[in-house]
Amino acid sequence: MASSSQIKWDCPECLSTMEARHIYCDNCKSMLVWTCVSSGKSGLYSNYHRHLKRCDYCTPELEQERQQLKEEKQISKVQDLQILYDGRQHL
């Protein structure tokens, strides 16, 4: 998981910074915004878990798995295109 130094939690309403991960600001109860210091990406708390699944900086242990899935998708696309091409050859 991401270390606290890689993710910054801020409130867009009252501009306060939270030390720990929370859903809402302790002061004004607005949803917090996260910022990944390493990648520069940010978003609402509700998108944080999606970021974690995709960020090489926050979850480097998943990089190999993400790369393998990407390669498998590319192979599948090439195979699909080859099937379409072969099918048109026989028309």
C-alpha atoms as an extended CHARMM CRD file, in Angstrom:
* protein
*
        91  EXT
         1         1  MET       CA              0.0000000000        0.0000000000        0.0000000000  PROA      1               0.0000000000
         2         2  ALA       CA              0.9980000000        3.6060000000       -0.3600000000  PROA      2               0.0000000000
         3         3  SER       CA              3.0240000000        5.1400000000        2.3790000000  PROA      3               0.0000000000
         4         4  SER       CA              1.6910000000        8.2970000000        3.9650000000  PROA      4               0.0000000000
         5         5  SER       CA              4.5460000000       10.2690000000        2.3730000000  PROA      5               0.0000000000
         6         6  GLN       CA              3.2940000000        9.3660000000       -1.1300000000  PROA      6               0.0000000000
         7         7  ILE       CA             -0.3210000000       10.4610000000       -0.6160000000  PROA      7               0.0000000000
         8         8  LYS       CA             -1.3670000000       13.8890000000        0.6210000000  PROA      8               0.0000000000
         9         9  TRP       CA             -4.9160000000       14.4500000000        1.9150000000  PROA      9               0.0000000000
        10        10  ASP       CA             -6.4080000000       17.9500000000        1.5880000000  PROA      10              0.0000000000
        11        11  CYS       CA             -9.7940000000       19.5870000000        1.9970000000  PROA      11              0.0000000000
        12        12  PRO       CA            -10.8200000000       21.6620000000       -1.0350000000  PROA      12              0.0000000000
        13        13  GLU       CA            -13.3060000000       23.6970000000        1.0290000000  PROA      13              0.0000000000
        14        14  CYS       CA            -11.3910000000       24.8610000000        4.1030000000  PROA      14              0.0000000000
        15        15  LEU       CA             -7.9150000000       24.1690000000        2.6270000000  PROA      15              0.0000000000
        16        16  SER       CA             -6.7940000000       22.1370000000        5.6210000000  PROA      16              0.0000000000
        17        17  THR       CA             -4.4320000000       19.1720000000        5.3480000000  PROA      17              0.0000000000
        18        18  MET       CA             -5.1630000000       15.8830000000        7.0700000000  PROA      18              0.0000000000
        19        19  GLU       CA             -2.3820000000       13.7600000000        8.5060000000  PROA      19              0.0000000000
        20        20  ALA       CA             -4.1830000000       10.4540000000        8.0270000000  PROA      20              0.0000000000
        21        21  ARG       CA             -6.5810000000        9.0340000000        5.4620000000  PROA      21              0.0000000000
        22        22  HSD       CA            -10.1700000000       10.0430000000        6.1630000000  PROA      22              0.0000000000
        23        23  ILE       CA            -13.2150000000       10.2690000000        3.9320000000  PROA      23              0.0000000000
        24        24  TYR       CA            -14.3570000000       13.6580000000        5.1910000000  PROA      24              0.0000000000
        25        25  CYS       CA            -12.6530000000       16.7330000000        6.5740000000  PROA      25              0.0000000000
        26        26  ASP       CA            -12.7000000000       16.9090000000       10.3600000000  PROA      26              0.0000000000
        27        27  ASN       CA            -13.3610000000       20.6580000000       10.2030000000  PROA      27              0.0000000000
        28        28  CYS       CA            -16.0320000000       21.2170000000        7.5350000000  PROA      28              0.0000000000
        29        29  LYS       CA            -17.1270000000       17.6470000000        6.6450000000  PROA      29              0.0000000000
        30        30  SER       CA            -16.3270000000       18.0220000000        2.9130000000  PROA      30              0.0000000000
        31        31  MET       CA            -14.9880000000       14.9940000000        1.0440000000  PROA      31              0.0000000000
        32        32  LEU       CA            -11.2040000000       15.0380000000        1.0250000000  PROA      32              0.0000000000
        33        33  VAL       CA             -9.0110000000       15.1470000000       -2.0540000000  PROA      33              0.0000000000
        34        34  TRP       CA             -5.9490000000       12.9160000000       -2.3310000000  PROA      34              0.0000000000
        35        35  THR       CA             -2.7990000000       13.7820000000       -4.2300000000  PROA      35              0.0000000000
        36        36  CYS       CA             -0.2130000000       11.2020000000       -5.2060000000  PROA      36              0.0000000000
        37        37  VAL       CA              3.0410000000       13.0940000000       -4.6920000000  PROA      37              0.0000000000
        38        38  SER       CA              5.0160000000       10.7750000000       -6.9820000000  PROA      38              0.0000000000
        39        39  SER       CA              2.6830000000       10.7900000000      -10.0010000000  PROA      39              0.0000000000
        40        40  GLY       CA              1.0460000000       14.1740000000       -9.4400000000  PROA      40              0.0000000000
        41        41  LYS       CA             -2.4360000000       12.6960000000       -9.8950000000  PROA      41              0.0000000000
        42        42  SER       CA             -5.2800000000       13.6400000000       -7.5810000000  PROA      42              0.0000000000
        43        43  GLY       CA             -8.9670000000       13.0700000000       -7.0380000000  PROA      43              0.0000000000
        44        44  LEU       CA            -11.7790000000       12.7070000000       -4.5440000000  PROA      44              0.0000000000
        45        45  TYR       CA            -11.6050000000       10.0750000000       -1.8510000000  PROA      45              0.0000000000
        46        46  SER       CA            -14.1740000000        8.0240000000       -3.7690000000  PROA      46              0.0000000000
        47        47  ASN       CA            -11.5990000000        7.4790000000       -6.5760000000  PROA      47              0.0000000000
        48        48  TYR       CA             -8.6640000000        6.6840000000       -4.3050000000  PROA      48              0.0000000000
        49        49  HSD       CA             -8.9260000000        2.8830000000       -4.4880000000  PROA      49              0.0000000000
        50        50  ARG       CA             -9.0670000000        2.9630000000       -8.2900000000  PROA      50              0.0000000000
        51        51  HSD       CA             -5.8650000000        5.0190000000       -8.2560000000  PROA      51              0.0000000000
        52        52  LEU       CA             -4.1630000000        2.5390000000       -5.9290000000  PROA      52              0.0000000000
        53        53  LYS       CA             -4.9250000000       -0.3340000000       -8.3010000000  PROA      53              0.0000000000
        54        54  ARG       CA             -3.3290000000        1.5240000000      -11.2160000000  PROA      54              0.0000000000
        55        55  CYS       CA             -0.4620000000        3.5370000000       -9.7290000000  PROA      55              0.0000000000
        56        56  ASP       CA              3.0400000000        2.1230000000      -10.1030000000  PROA      56              0.0000000000
        57        57  TYR       CA              4.3340000000        4.4520000000       -7.3810000000  PROA      57              0.0000000000
        58        58  CYS       CA              1.7170000000        3.5770000000       -4.7520000000  PROA      58              0.0000000000
        59        59  THR       CA              1.6150000000       -0.1660000000       -5.3930000000  PROA      59              0.0000000000
        60        60  PRO       CA              4.8590000000       -1.1900000000       -7.0810000000  PROA      60              0.0000000000
        61        61  GLU       CA              4.2550000000       -4.8010000000       -6.0390000000  PROA      61              0.0000000000
        62        62  LEU       CA              1.3730000000       -4.9130000000       -8.5460000000  PROA      62              0.0000000000
        63        63  GLU       CA              3.3960000000       -3.5430000000      -11.4810000000  PROA      63              0.0000000000
        64        64  GLN       CA              4.3070000000       -6.9780000000      -12.8390000000  PROA      64              0.0000000000
        65        65  GLU       CA              0.6730000000       -8.1140000000      -12.6960000000  PROA      65              0.0000000000
        66        66  ARG       CA             -0.5070000000       -4.9210000000      -14.4470000000  PROA      66              0.0000000000
        67        67  GLN       CA              2.1300000000       -5.3610000000      -17.1500000000  PROA      67              0.0000000000
        68        68  GLN       CA              1.1350000000       -8.9940000000      -17.7170000000  PROA      68              0.0000000000
        69        69  LEU       CA             -2.5540000000       -8.0630000000      -18.0420000000  PROA      69              0.0000000000
        70        70  LYS       CA             -1.6600000000       -5.3140000000      -20.5110000000  PROA      70              0.0000000000
        71        71  GLU       CA              0.3530000000       -7.7540000000      -22.6380000000  PROA      71              0.0000000000
        72        72  GLU       CA             -2.4680000000      -10.3220000000      -22.5520000000  PROA      72              0.0000000000
        73        73  LYS       CA             -4.9570000000       -7.6750000000      -23.7440000000  PROA      73              0.0000000000
        74        74  GLN       CA             -2.6390000000       -6.6850000000      -26.5940000000  PROA      74              0.0000000000
        75        75  ILE       CA             -2.2380000000      -10.3230000000      -27.6670000000  PROA      75              0.0000000000
        76        76  SER       CA             -6.0090000000      -10.8010000000      -27.5530000000  PROA      76              0.0000000000
        77        77  LYS       CA             -6.5640000000       -7.7220000000      -29.7370000000  PROA      77              0.0000000000
        78        78  VAL       CA             -4.0220000000       -8.9450000000      -32.2920000000  PROA      78              0.0000000000
        79        79  GLN       CA             -5.6920000000      -12.3690000000      -32.3490000000  PROA      79              0.0000000000
        80        80  ASP       CA             -9.1190000000      -10.7740000000      -32.8350000000  PROA      80              0.0000000000
        81        81  LEU       CA             -7.8030000000       -8.6730000000      -35.7160000000  PROA      81              0.0000000000
        82        82  GLN       CA             -6.1990000000      -11.7500000000      -37.2790000000  PROA      82              0.0000000000
        83        83  ILE       CA             -9.5210000000      -13.6130000000      -37.1050000000  PROA      83              0.0000000000
        84        84  LEU       CA            -11.2960000000      -10.6930000000      -38.7660000000  PROA      84              0.0000000000
        85        85  TYR       CA             -8.6260000000      -10.4440000000      -41.4530000000  PROA      85              0.0000000000
        86        86  ASP       CA             -8.7240000000      -14.2080000000      -42.1410000000  PROA      86              0.0000000000
        87        87  GLY       CA            -12.5240000000      -14.0780000000      -42.3350000000  PROA      87              0.0000000000
        88        88  ARG       CA            -12.4150000000      -11.3480000000      -44.9920000000  PROA      88              0.0000000000
        89        89  GLN       CA             -9.8870000000      -13.3100000000      -47.0220000000  PROA      89              0.0000000000
        90        90  HSD       CA            -12.4480000000      -16.0780000000      -47.5330000000  PROA      90              0.0000000000
        91        91  LEU       CA            -15.2380000000      -13.8000000000      -48.8060000000  PROA      91              0.0000000000
